[in-house]
């Protein structure tokens, strides 16, 4: 398997929405995403204007994973890898790429919300790749993790 990585484009959003519903953990269907305002119509202009930046992973020109962050806040909004493509370092590379884009925009520290439950795979993943717990939680009970530019 030869995975290619590139910066996300507005034309990628429909496939990214599809992939989000096919992940092993924490699936969100197209309808789930639409209910929280994530659609191709709402996100395409944000990607085009670099309000949301990120990267996609492709296998034979088909998107199998993606990561997006918000330019203004420095929040990593989503990281998703298609079921069957996990454990090959794809998520780590996507997260690193999106983080670098946000750091290049001037952020000194990034943040994301991840499960606070140790049995959930994302709990260990983010910590292994350098994200630090803050012992603060969002309204969904997810813990806020941070990544300092100078710690990478």
C-alpha positions as CSV (number, residue, x, y, z in Angstrom):
1,X,0.0,0.0,0.0
2,X,1.4,3.4,-1.0
3,X,-0.3,6.2,0.7
4,X,0.1,9.7,-0.6
5,X,-0.6,12.9,1.4
6,X,-1.5,16.3,0.2
7,X,-3.2,19.5,1.4
8,X,-7.0,19.3,1.5
9,X,-9.0,21.1,-1.1
10,X,-12.7,22.1,-1.1
11,X,-13.5,19.4,-3.6
12,X,-12.5,16.8,-1.0
13,X,-15.2,17.5,1.6
14,X,-17.8,15.1,0.2
15,X,-15.4,12.2,0.4
16,X,-14.2,13.3,3.9
17,X,-17.8,13.3,5.1
18,X,-18.3,9.8,3.7
19,X,-15.1,8.6,5.4
20,X,-16.1,10.1,8.7
21,X,-19.1,7.7,8.7
22,X,-17.0,4.7,8.0
23,X,-14.4,5.0,10.8
24,X,-14.0,2.2,13.4
25,X,-14.4,4.6,16.4
26,X,-16.6,7.6,16.9
27,X,-18.5,7.4,13.6
28,X,-20.5,10.4,12.4
29,X,-22.8,9.8,9.5
30,X,-23.6,12.4,6.9
31,X,-26.8,13.2,8.7
32,X,-25.1,13.4,12.1
33,X,-22.6,15.9,10.6
34,X,-25.3,17.9,8.9
35,X,-27.1,18.2,12.2
36,X,-24.1,20.0,13.6
37,X,-23.6,22.2,10.5
38,X,-20.9,20.2,8.8
39,X,-21.8,19.8,5.1
40,X,-20.0,20.3,1.8
41,X,-21.9,23.6,1.4
42,X,-20.8,24.9,4.7
43,X,-17.2,23.6,4.8
44,X,-16.1,24.1,1.1
45,X,-15.8,27.9,1.4
46,X,-14.0,27.6,4.7
47,X,-11.4,25.3,3.2
48,X,-11.2,27.5,0.1
49,X,-10.6,30.6,2.2
50,X,-8.1,28.7,4.5
51,X,-10.4,29.3,7.6
52,X,-10.1,25.5,7.9
53,X,-6.9,23.9,6.8
54,X,-5.8,20.3,6.7
55,X,-4.5,17.3,4.8
56,X,-5.9,14.2,3.2
57,X,-4.4,10.7,2.8
58,X,-5.0,8.9,-0.5
59,X,-4.7,5.3,-1.6
60,X,-4.8,5.1,-5.4
61,X,-6.3,8.6,-5.5
62,X,-9.1,7.8,-3.1
63,X,-9.2,9.6,0.2
64,X,-8.8,7.2,3.1
65,X,-8.2,9.7,5.9
66,X,-8.1,13.4,6.7
67,X,-7.4,15.9,9.4
68,X,-8.7,19.5,9.7
69,X,-7.9,22.4,12.0
70,X,-9.3,25.9,12.4
71,X,-7.0,28.7,11.4
72,X,-8.2,31.3,13.8
73,X,-8.3,29.3,17.0
74,X,-5.6,26.6,16.4
75,X,-8.1,23.8,17.2
76,X,-7.7,20.4,15.5
77,X,-11.3,19.8,14.6
78,X,-11.2,16.3,13.3
79,X,-8.9,13.4,12.5
80,X,-10.4,10.4,10.8
81,X,-8.9,7.4,9.1
82,X,-11.0,4.8,7.2
83,X,-11.5,1.5,8.9
84,X,-8.8,-0.9,7.5
85,X,-6.2,1.8,7.2
86,X,-5.5,2.3,10.9
87,X,-2.2,1.4,12.5
88,X,-0.1,2.3,9.4
89,X,0.9,5.8,10.7
90,X,-1.7,7.6,8.5
91,X,-3.4,9.3,11.4
92,X,-0.1,10.4,12.9
93,X,1.1,11.9,9.5
94,X,-2.2,13.6,8.9
95,X,-2.2,15.2,12.4
96,X,1.4,16.2,12.0
97,X,0.7,17.9,8.7
98,X,-2.4,19.8,9.9
99,X,-0.5,20.9,13.0
100,X,2.4,22.2,10.9
101,X,0.0,24.2,8.8
102,X,-1.5,25.8,11.9
103,X,1.9,26.5,13.5
104,X,3.0,28.1,10.2
105,X,0.0,30.4,10.5
106,X,1.5,31.7,13.8
107,X,0.0,29.5,16.5
108,X,2.3,28.7,19.4
109,X,0.0,26.1,20.9
110,X,-2.8,24.0,19.4
111,X,-5.6,22.2,21.1
112,X,-8.2,19.5,20.5
113,X,-10.9,17.6,22.4
114,X,-10.4,13.9,22.8
115,X,-12.0,11.1,24.8
116,X,-11.1,11.2,28.5
117,X,-11.7,7.4,28.7
118,X,-8.4,5.4,28.7
119,X,-10.0,2.4,26.9
120,X,-10.9,4.5,23.9
121,X,-8.1,4.3,21.3
122,X,-7.8,8.1,20.7
123,X,-7.0,8.6,24.4
124,X,-3.6,6.9,24.1
125,X,-3.0,7.9,20.5
126,X,-2.9,11.7,21.1
127,X,-0.7,11.3,24.2
128,X,1.8,9.0,22.4
129,X,2.3,11.6,19.6
130,X,3.0,14.4,22.1
131,X,-0.3,16.0,23.0
132,X,-0.6,17.0,26.7
133,X,-3.6,16.6,28.9
134,X,-4.9,19.8,30.5
135,X,-7.3,18.3,33.1
136,X,-10.0,20.5,31.5
137,X,-13.1,19.1,29.8
138,X,-15.6,20.3,27.2
139,X,-19.4,20.0,27.6
140,X,-19.3,16.6,26.0
141,X,-16.9,15.3,28.7
142,X,-13.9,15.2,26.3
143,X,-10.6,16.3,27.6
144,X,-8.8,19.3,26.1
145,X,-5.3,18.4,25.0
146,X,-2.6,20.8,23.8
147,X,0.5,20.7,21.7
148,X,3.2,23.3,22.0
149,X,5.0,24.4,18.9
150,X,8.4,24.0,20.6
151,X,7.6,20.5,21.9
152,X,7.3,18.9,18.4
